[in-house]
């Protein structure tokens, strides 16, 4: 049986991983074993972070809608409930954009929510 030399494959694998750890601190960027450990952890944190980003953005949208509703003497939950009863199906991202960039349109939505609540 012929001998298989794996040096080129190993070097390629190591270089690919070390390229991903560029910018890490100390041995974490240039020693394969340390870099591999750190990269696995970094990937796990990145995965979790992508989920948390969605959560954080939803919270931000709610805060913006709440501020817009309070300008018209209405609480956030009454506003959202009124919109739901009126059949307005705008998501929170679009409502927050309206509250910031289109205050006249948002005030009309507040009126719709007030009418449907009473």
Long-range contacts (C-beta under 8 A, 24 or more apart in sequence): 57-93, 58-92, 60-96, 61-92, 61-93, 61-95, 61-96, 62-92, 62-96, 64-96, 64-99, 64-100, 65-92, 65-95, 65-96, 65-99, 67-99, 68-95, 68-96, 68-98, 68-99, 68-100, 68-103, 68-106, 68-110, 69-99, 69-110, 71-103, 72-107, 72-110, 74-110, 74-113, 74-114, 78-113, 78-117, 79-110, 79-113, 80-113, 81-113, 81-117, 82-112, 82-113, 82-114, 82-115, 82-116, 82-117, 83-109, 83-112, 83-113, 83-116, 85-116, 85-117, 86-112, 86-113, 86-115, 86-116, 88-112, 88-113
